[in-house]
Amino acid sequence: MRDVILNNFWWKMTALSLAVLAWFGFQPREMRPYLLPDKFRTEHTRVMIAHPVTITKPATDTREFKVTPAEVEITIRGDEKTLKDLNSGEVRATVEISEFKEGTNSLEIHVYVPPRGVELVRLVPNRVQVEVIKQ
């Protein structure tokens, strides 16, 4: 039994290595990112220009607000397939009115992205001016 393993040992290791490389090479394209370590994955970015900012407020709050600017630029990162399949409605830029004080307020924008491998890279601007236009 020992002769079977040790006879031409390096040729057998070379054949095994080539078989493993061929197996990884013929995997379906969507499987490849999961087979490679993180440092070899290619990440892509997507820029959403003129993405609308929405207001989050309690249902009992009947005031109307004006947001300036009403649209922001959002840059997200992820793998190519995820970003391609991502609907722009799945990314939300919102302003919380619970932090609102009388007059004009500069409020921070909160961006919500889907948790499936998408991350926020950049938000321009990161604050907006909010004022009451109707009580």
N, C-alpha and C positions, 0 to 999 in steps of 0.2 A: 504493500500500500504506500509506503514511503517513497518508493521509486516512481510511482504514478504522479505524485505531487511534485517532487523535486526534479524529475527529468524534464529538461527544457523549461525550467521555472520562469526565466525572464521572457521567453517567448509567450508563455501563457499569460503573464502579467501584462505584456504589451497588447495581446489580443483582448484581454478583459477591459483594459483602458480604452481601446478603440471602440469596443462594443458599447461601453457606457457613454462615450462622447457621441456616437451615432444615435443612441437612444434619446439623449437630450436634444440633439439636433433635429429630430423628426417629430418632436412634440408639437401639438397645435399651437398657433400663435398666442392665443389667450392664456395658455398654460405657462408660457415661457417666463413672464415676470415673477411667478411664484417659485420658479426653479432657481433663479439667480439670487445671489446675495444682494442686500440693499444698495451696496456701493456700485453695483453694475446695472441697476435699473435706470431706465431713462425716464425722467420726469418731464412733463410738459406744462406749460402755463397757458392760461386762457384769460383774456382781458374782456371784461364786460363793461362797455362804454355806455354811458347814459342809463345806468340801472336806477330805477325809481326808489326813493326813500319813502317808507310807509310809517305811519304813526301808530303806536300801540297805546291804547287808553282804555279805561274801564267803560263798560257798556252804558253806565249811567252818566258819563261825561258827554254833554251835548254840545260843547264848544267846538268851533271850527278853527283850525290852525293853518298857518302858512309856513311852509318849510323852504328855506333858502340856503343853498341850492336844492332843488327838488330831485336832482339826479346826481349820482356819484359814479366813480370809476372803480371797479373791483377787479383785482388780479388774484386768480386762484391757481393752485398747483396740484397735479396728480398725474396718474398714468394716462396715456393717450386715449384708451378705450373709455375710461370713466369720464374724462372731460368731453369726449365726443358725444356720449350718450346723455350727458347732463343737460337738463332743461333749465333755462335761465330762471324759471319760476321756483326752482328748488333752492336758489340762493336768495336770501332775503336781507335787505338793509333796513333796519327799523330804528326808531327813536322812541324812547320811553317817556311818556308824558307825566308819569308819576313824579319825576324829578322837576317838573315845571313850576316856576314861580311867576308871579305877575310880571307883565311887560314882555320884553324880548329876551330870550334865553339862548345861550350857546350850549347845545346838548350833544353828547357823544353818540355816534352811530354804532349800533351793534349789528354785526354781520353773522348770519347763520348759514352754514354750509352743510351739505349732507355728510354724515360721519363715515361714509364708505371710501376713505382714502383721498379726500379732498381737503386741502388746507388753504387758509387765507394767507396771501403773500403781502398784498398792499391794498390800501383803501385811500382814495383821494376824493374829497377831503375827509377827514375823520370826525369832524364836528360840523353841525349845521345850525343856522339861526332859526328859532321857532318863535312865532308870535301868534297871539289870539286875534282872529279877524272877525269873529262873531261869538258873542256870549250866549 
